[in-house]
Amino acid sequence: MPQAGALTAAVIGAGQRGRFTYGGQALAHPERLRIVAVAEPNAGRRGAMAREHALGADRQFADWRELLAQPRLADVAVVATSDTLHVAPALAALARGYHVLLEKPIAPEPADCERVVEAAERADRILQIGHVLRYTPFYERVHEIVASGRLGRVWHIELKEHVGAWHMAHSFVRGRFRNREIAAPILLAKSCHDLDLLVWLAQARPARVACFGRLSGYTAARAPRGAPERCTQGCPVQASCAHDAVRFYLGPDDALAKAWPWSDVSPDSSREARRRALETGPYGRCVYRCDNDVLDHQLVAVEFQDGLTAAFSVHGHAVHESRVLRITGEHGELRGVLERGELECFRHGSLESERERIAGSPLGHFGGDVGLVAHFVDVVKREAPQELRASGREALEGHLLGFAAERAREQGCVVDFAEYRREIAAAANA
């Protein structure tokens, strides 16, 4: 039966997404969502989230296994651990009877993605993947225009993600997503949103995939002469280096440094604590002397089953972050830039265009965080899984597209997507 009142949630992982995004939504909308338990190995993060949501000692767990060993404590489990730690808690939560909101990517390996989706279907539980961009007013409008037929039959989709150089250095060179040992490839760790949008807008299944990419900029070969291992060790080009960790991480005052990305450096936001962290932790390292293997520019080409072609590119050298789109059909073309909230629709044979402005802030993914949580809560409360916009099964397609692209790049081939899907399904069930 549909339920009234706030949905209750147990949060697994009290980091940036678990504590501040989903926990923040619960604090802002207590009539919608209420956090009733947390599992987090870091005592400081666990204690902070417990205080914010008035959780007793019996609702705080250092290990997700302890939480899920209890009788079911909530309606849903929010799995917001790091990329490589999604699978086990998601499978266990589904088996325990929780509906699950799972941060993207589903898993860093394709067969594990399939396993999680199949487990949700066997358990008859709702599995929502954290594809927040589907819930932004901007991309909702893009999808509405494409689905309306206003462009006619769509022939080509082009999406671009320009990742800021500061963001690339922080997350994919120095930080938590810097190599394949600890995270998924950048197509999944960063751009699975975009691949998901590509499949959502195409409304067709991929048929063939090709891919090219390299790590070119953030390598030891490009280190300035005399550059030390750390930016705190007296680098001779420190004043002119765009990636100087001292300037970037110590510049903000203590209040601003409580926010991401500076919060990753030290739980204590004081400059002195941040300075100590740069002297010993990963964020103080020279970007040319890290253990990173993440590609810093990549291009994916897709042919869909209905003949539509698409291209997606991502790189980590941008001055300003942006997501750009161009969708071309038989009647016209749609162009847009997410960060500017700009959409412009052209018709063949006309010099005029129709423009729309859609306001939004990068804080909260341009409204996507709020939209996703509100929709997920509504779907669970009304027991309407068929209305999910980014269910596990639907999100799986974009994930597999990313993994297929990686195979195409690594092997220098064009991947037959149907064959690849069958291979991954077989591996998941082996």
N, C-alpha and C positions, 0 to 999 in steps of 0.2 A: 504493500500500500504506500502511496506517496506520503512523505512525512512533513510535519510542520516544525517550525523552530529552526535554530541554527544547526548546521551540519557539524559533527564533531570530527576532529582529525588528530592522528598521531603522526608527528613529524620525525622522520629518520634522516638525520643530518642537519645540524643547526648552523650551517655556514651562511654565505651571502643569500642564496635563494631560500633555503629553509627558514632561516630566522627572519630575514628582513623582507623578503618578498611575500612568502606565504604567511609567515607569522605577522608581518605588517598588515596584510589584508585582513587577518582575523582581528587585529586590534582596531583597524579602521572601520570594519563592518562586523561587529559582534553579533548582529542579528542574522548574519549570513554564515559565518564560519567561526568555530571555537576550537582552539588548540587544547587538548586534554592530556597529552603525553609527548615526551621527547626522548629520542635516543641519539646520543652524541658522545664520542670518546673524549673530546676535549672538554675538560671540566669547566673551564672559564666560559666557553660558549654554551655549554649545557646549563650552567647555573644562570647565565644571563637570560636565556630564553625561558627558563623555569620561572624566574622572577617576573618577567614581562607578562606571563600568562597565568601567574599565581598557581603553579603546579606544586603539589606536595611531593615529598621524597619518594612516595610510592609510584609516582608518575614520571620519574626521571631515571634514565637508564644509560649506562656507559656503553652498552653494546646493543645493537638492534635485535640480536638473538634473544636477549633478556626480555625486551619489550614484546616480541612476537611469541614468546613462550607463555605469556599471560593469556587468560581469556580475552577475547576481542574487546579492546578498550575504546574503540571509536568506530564511526561509520566508515572512514576512509584512512588510508595511510598515504602520506606524502613522502616519496622517496627522493631526497635531495642530496644524496651523497656524491662523492666525486665520480667521474665517468666510469672508472674501472670497478667501482663498487656498487653498481646499480642492480646487477642481475640477481644475486642471492637474496637481498632483502625484498626485492620485488616479487620473486617467486614465492618466498615464504609468506609475505603479506597476502598474496592472492590465495595461497593454500589455506591460510587462517580465516579467510572470508572477508577480507577488506576489499573495498573498491580502492583503486590505486591511481594517484596522480604522480606520474614518473617524469622526472626531469629528462630533458634530451641530452645526449643521444640515449636511445634505449640501452645500448651496450656498445663496447668498442670492437666487438666481433659480430659478423653478420648472422652466424648460426644462433648466437645467444639472443639476438634481437627476435628471431623467429620463435625461439623457445619461450620467451616472455609473452609474446602475443598469443601463442597457442595455449599457454597456461591460463591466461585470462579467459579465453574462450571456453576452455574445458571447465573452469571454475564458475562460469557464468557471472563474472565480475566485470565491472566497468574499468577499463584501462584508458586513462587520458594521458597523452604525451604532451610535454610542455612546449608545444609549438605556438608560442605566444603571438607570432606575427600574423597568424590566421585571424586573430581576435583584435587586431588594430583597426580602427575606422578606415585608415588608408587602404590596407589590403582588402578589407571587406568591400570597399567601394570598387577597387580594381576588379575583384572577382565578380561583383554585380554587373559591371559594365561588360566584361567578357561573356558572362553567362547570358546576358540579355540579347545577344546577337547584334549589338550595335556595331561591332567591327566586322560582322559577317563571319564567315569561316576563318578561323585563325590559322595563318600559315607559319608564323615564326614568333618565338618568344626569346627575348634577350634580357637576362638579369645580371647585374654586376654588384659585387660587394667590395667596397673600398675600405679596408681596415686601416685605421690610423697607425702610423709608425709607433707611437707611444703604446697603443693597445697591443700591437704585435709583440713589441719588446717585452711588455709586462707579462702577458699571458702565454705567449707561444715561443718565447726565447728564454726568458728567465723563469717563467712561472709554472703553474700547475698543469699546463697543456703542452709542455715544451718538447716532449718526445713520445714515441710510440709505446715505450715501456709503461708509461703512466697515464696515457690518454689515447683517445681515438684520433684518427687523422683529422687534419683541419677541416676537411669537407664535412666531417661529422661533428667534431668538437665545436666548430664555429659556424659552418655554413649549412648544417642540416636544415635550418630554418628555410634557407633559400631553395634547397633542393625540394623540400616539402612544398613550398609555394609553387615551384615549377610544375610539379605533378598535379597540384590542386588547380592551377590555372589551365593546364593543358587538358584536364579531364580525359586523359587517355593513358594507357600503359606504355612505358618505354619499350622500344624494340631493339635498338642498338645504341651502344655507348662508346665514346672515345674520350681520351683525356691526355693532357700534357701539363707538366709542371716541374718546378725545381726549387731548391733552396739555394739562393744566389747571394743575397745581401748580408745575412747574419751568419758569417762564416769566419773562421780563423784567418783565411787567406786575405780577408779585407780589413783585418785589424790594423790600426795605425801603428807606425813604427814606435816602439817603446811603450805601447799600451800595457799596463799591468793586468793582473787577473781581476782586480776589483777597482771600481771607480773611486774608492776611498783611499787608494794607495798612491795618489799623486800622479795621475795620468797627464802626460805632456800636452794632450789636445783637449783636456777637459772643458776649457772655456768655450770651445767651438763645436764640441761633439753634441749632436742632436739627441743622443741616447744617454747622456750623463745621468747616472742614478742619483747622485748627490743633489743636483739641482731639481730633478723631477720629484723625488720622494721627500726631500727635506723642505722644499719650497712652501707647501701649504701650512697654515697655522694648525694648532692642535685640534681645533673644532672641525675644520674641513677634513683633516687627516683621519677622522673617524669613518669617513665614507670610502667606498671603493673608488679607485683601486688601491689607495694608500692603506686601507684597512688590512689588505693582504700582508703587508710588510711586518706589522707588529700589532698585537691586540692593545698595546699601550700606545696611544696616538701622540704622546709627547715627542718633541724633536729629538731629545736625548735617546729615548727608546728606539726611535726609528734609525738614528745614527748607529747605534749598537747593532741593530738588525742588519743594516747594510754592510757592516764589517764582518759579519759571520754567515748571514743567510743568503738565499739565492738571488734576492732582488738587488744586491749590491754588485753583482758580477758584471764585467764588461760584456756587452751583447755579442762581441766577436769571440768570446772565450767561454761559451756555455756548452752544455751537453744537449743542445737542441738539434732535432732533425726534421722539424716541421717545415713543409714547403712554404715559401713566402710569395709565390705567384703560381696560379693554376687555372687551367681552362678546361671546361667539360662541354662536350658536344653530344647532343641526344637526338635521335630520330624516334618519334613515337609511332605507335602501330597505325594511326590514321594518316601518317605522312607528315604531320607537323614536325618541324625541326626547332631546336632550342639550343641556346648557348648560355652557359653560366661561367663567370670568371670571378676570381677572388685574389686579392693581393694585400700584402701587409706593409706598404710603403706610402700610404696616403697622408697628405697633410691634414685633410678633414675627412672624417668618416662619413660614408654615405652608401645608400642602396639605391640603385638606379634601374629603371625598367623601360623597355620598349616592346610593345606587343603589336604585331602587324597582321591585319586581316584583309579579306577581299574588299571591304567597304572603307577601311580607314586604319588609323594607327593611334595607339594610346602610349603616351610617354609620361614618366613620372619620376620624382625624387622624394623618397620617404622623408628625409630630414627637413626638407623645405615644405613638406605637405603639399606639393604641387602635382597636379594631374592635368594633362592637356590632351584633348581628343581631336584628331584631324580626320577629315573625310576626303577621299580621293576626288579630285576635280574641283576642290574648293580651296581658296587661299585663307579662309577664316578657320579659327579653331575655337573650341569650347574649353574654358579653363575652370578648374575647381581648386579651392584651397581647403585643406583638411588639417586643422591645427593638431599639434601633438608635441609631447616632450620626450626626449630620449630616456629620461628617468621613468622607469616602468614600461620600457619598450613601446613608447608611443601609444599607451593605453592598452597594450596587449596583456600585461600582467593582470590588470583589473578585469578585463574582458574574459580572459581564460578562467580565472577563479570563479567569477560570477556564473559563467556558463556551466562549468563543471558542477558547482553546487546545485544549480537548478536542475541539471540532467539527473544527478543522483537522487535528489529529493523527489523528483517526479517519476523516477524509475523509467527514464526514456533514453536508453543507450543508443538507440538508432539516430538520435539527434546530435551525437557527438561530432564535432567538426574535425577533431584530430585524434580519433581512436587509435589504439595500438595497431589494428589491421590497416587502417588508412595511412598512418604515419610510417608503417613498415616500408611502403613503396619508395618513399624518398630516401630512407636509410639505405635500402639495398641499391638504389641508384648511386649513392655515394661510394659504397663498397665496390660496386661494379666498375665505377670510374677509376678507383684506385688500382684495381686489377688491370684495366686497360692501360693505365699509365705505366705501371711496373713491368708489364709484359710487352708493351709496345704493340698492342693489338686492338681490334674492335670487338667488344664483348656483346654476344647475343644475350639479351636480357632474359628472355624466357628460359633459355638453358641455364643461365646463372641462377635464376629463382628456383628452378627444380633442384639444382645442386645444393643450394643453401637449405632448402626444405629437407632434403635427404640427410644432410649433415646434422641438422637440428634434431632429427628423429632417430639418429643412429644410436 
